[in-house]
Amino acid sequence: MSALNARLEARARGEIHHGRPPSEQSLRRTCKRILDRPFLRDIVAVEVKAGPRLQYDFSDKVLEQISDTWLGKKLLMTNPKPWKDDEIVEAYHGQFAVEHLFREMKSRDRPNWWPLHHWTDQKIQIHAFYCTVAMLLRTLVHRRVRLAGINISMGRLYKELHSIREVINVYPAKRRKQERRKTVLTKCSELQQQLMQILDLPKQSA
């Protein structure tokens, strides 16, 4: 509102010449668009006068009343009547986990449901079954890591585990000895070492 009023005053002083000067009707539409967010029309009182000129004022009393009743508040409505208040809030806060799983299922960045190389209903159902089982197993792995005290996201867990690599060292045969091979892991970070210990992953194999 202050920026709009400043432009009107600048045009009245002759500092702005380009463009079509606003009418009272267009100025009212602009004010309506600015105050389109919730509660702004109750907090800000606007009056468009001839000229056109703009006069506006803020009501601290209305803002305080709305802050005490609406702003920063959420209304949770549910039908399980035996639930207590803390149980309702806990269930609401856990809703993001289900929404995250749906995003994971639709994501094409990780091999969840896609690609779907099936056309018959039976094969699509089987594909849906093992994709759901895979999603469940990943969720259980993530839960196991979090219960161990490592509070990381599912994406961070994927990234850390994906960056662990196995290297095969080949020792060529010398004289009568046969060629030897030894599989070891690349250098792991402290977090990766903790994840391997929590998930019982072997550190190296011969």
C-alpha positions in Angstrom: 0.0 0.0 0.0 2.8 2.4 0.8 4.5 1.7 -2.6 1.2 2.3 -4.4 0.6 5.5 -2.5 4.1 6.7 -3.3 3.5 6.2 -7.0 0.3 8.2 -6.8 2.0 11.0 -5.0 4.9 11.0 -7.6 2.4 11.2 -10.4 0.6 14.1 -8.7 4.0 16.0 -8.4 4.6 15.4 -12.1 7.6 13.0 -11.6 5.8 10.2 -13.5 4.6 11.0 -17.0 4.5 7.7 -18.8 1.5 5.4 -18.8 -2.1 6.0 -18.3 -3.0 7.6 -15.0 -5.1 5.4 -12.8 -8.8 6.0 -12.3 -10.7 5.7 -9.0 -12.2 2.4 -10.2 -8.8 0.9 -11.2 -7.3 2.1 -8.0 -10.0 0.3 -6.0 -9.4 -2.9 -8.0 -5.7 -2.6 -7.2 -6.3 -2.2 -3.5 -8.7 -5.1 -3.5 -6.0 -7.3 -5.2 -3.4 -6.2 -2.6 -5.7 -6.9 0.3 -6.8 -10.3 -1.1 -4.9 -12.3 1.6 -6.9 -13.5 4.6 -7.8 -10.9 7.2 -6.0 -8.0 5.5 -9.3 -6.2 4.6 -10.2 -6.3 8.3 -6.8 -5.0 9.4 -6.2 -2.3 6.8 -8.9 0.3 6.2 -8.6 1.9 2.7 -10.4 4.9 1.2 -10.0 6.1 -2.4 -10.7 9.7 -2.9 -11.0 11.9 -5.9 -7.8 12.7 -7.7 -7.5 9.8 -7.3 -5.8 9.8 -3.9 -5.3 6.9 -1.4 -5.8 7.0 2.3 -5.2 3.9 4.4 -4.8 3.0 8.1 -3.9 -0.1 10.2 -6.0 -1.2 13.1 -3.7 -2.6 15.8 -6.8 -3.6 17.8 -8.2 -5.8 15.0 -4.7 -7.2 14.4 -4.4 -8.2 18.1 -7.8 -9.7 18.1 -7.2 -11.8 15.0 -3.8 -12.8 16.4 -5.4 -14.1 19.5 -8.1 -16.1 17.7 -6.9 -17.1 14.2 -3.3 -16.4 13.3 -1.0 -19.3 14.0 -3.9 -21.6 14.9 -4.9 -24.9 13.3 -8.2 -26.6 13.8 -8.0 -30.4 13.8 -11.2 -32.3 13.3 -11.4 -36.0 13.6 -14.1 -38.7 14.2 -12.3 -41.1 16.6 -14.1 -39.8 19.8 -12.1 -42.0 22.3 -8.8 -40.3 21.2 -7.3 -37.9 23.6 -6.0 -34.5 22.6 -2.4 -35.5 22.6 -3.2 -38.6 20.5 -4.9 -36.5 17.9 -2.0 -34.1 17.7 0.5 -37.0 17.5 -1.5 -38.6 14.6 -1.6 -35.3 12.8 2.1 -34.8 13.1 2.7 -38.3 11.8 0.7 -37.7 8.7 3.7 -36.3 6.8 5.3 -39.8 6.8 2.4 -41.2 4.8 2.5 -38.2 2.4 6.2 -38.7 2.0 5.7 -42.4 1.1 3.2 -41.4 -1.6 5.8 -38.9 -3.0 8.4 -41.6 -3.0 6.1 -44.0 -4.9 5.5 -41.4 -7.6 9.1 -40.3 -7.8 11.1 -41.4 -10.9 14.5 -40.5 -9.3 14.6 -43.8 -7.3 13.5 -47.2 -8.5 10.1 -47.4 -6.8 7.2 -48.1 -9.1 8.9 -47.0 -12.3 9.7 -48.3 -14.8 6.6 -50.4 -15.2 7.3 -52.9 -18.0 4.0 -54.8 -17.6 0.6 -54.7 -19.3 -1.6 -57.4 -17.9 -3.5 -56.9 -14.7 -2.0 -59.9 -13.0 1.6 -58.8 -13.6 0.8 -55.2 -12.7 -0.6 -56.5 -9.4 2.6 -58.5 -8.7 4.7 -55.5 -9.6 2.7 -53.4 -7.1 3.1 -56.1 -4.5 6.9 -56.3 -4.6 7.3 -52.5 -5.0 5.2 -52.1 -1.8 7.3 -54.7 0.0 10.5 -52.9 -1.1 9.0 -49.6 0.2 8.2 -51.3 3.5 11.7 -52.7 3.9 13.3 -49.4 3.2 11.0 -47.8 5.8 12.0 -50.4 8.3 15.7 -49.7 7.6 15.1 -46.0 8.1 13.3 -46.7 11.3 16.1 -48.9 12.6 18.6 -46.1 11.9 16.5 -43.5 13.6 15.9 -45.7 16.6 19.7 -46.0 16.9 20.0 -42.3 17.4 20.9 -41.1 13.9 18.2 -38.6 12.8 18.7 -38.4 9.1 16.2 -38.3 6.2 15.4 -41.2 3.9 17.1 -39.3 1.1 20.3 -38.8 3.1 20.3 -42.5 4.1 20.0 -43.5 0.4 22.9 -41.2 -0.5 25.2 -42.4 2.3 24.6 -46.1 1.5 24.8 -45.6 -2.2 28.3 -44.0 -2.0 29.8 -47.1 -0.2 31.7 -49.0 -2.9 33.5 -52.3 -3.0 36.9 -52.6 -4.6 38.4 -55.8 -5.9 42.2 -55.9 -5.5 43.8 -58.4 -7.9 47.2 -59.8 -7.1 48.7 -61.4 -10.1 50.1 -64.9 -9.9 53.8 -65.3 -9.2 55.6 -68.5 -10.2 53.5 -71.3 -8.8 51.1 -69.2 -6.8 47.7 -68.6 -8.2 46.1 -65.2 -8.8 44.6 -63.8 -5.6 41.6 -61.4 -5.3 40.5 -59.5 -2.2 37.4 -57.5 -1.9 37.5 -54.4 0.3 35.4 -51.4 0.9 36.4 -47.9 -0.1 37.2 -45.4 2.7 34.0 -44.7 4.6 33.0 -41.7 6.6 32.2 -41.9 10.3 28.4 -41.8 9.5 28.7 -44.6 6.9 30.6 -46.7 9.4 27.8 -46.2 12.0 25.2 -47.1 9.4 27.1 -50.3 8.5 27.3 -51.2 12.2 23.6 -50.5 12.8 22.5 -52.5 9.7 25.0 -55.3 10.3 26.7 -54.8 6.9 30.0 -56.6 6.5 33.0 -54.3 6.5 34.9 -56.4 4.0 34.8 -59.8 2.4 37.7 -61.9 1.1 
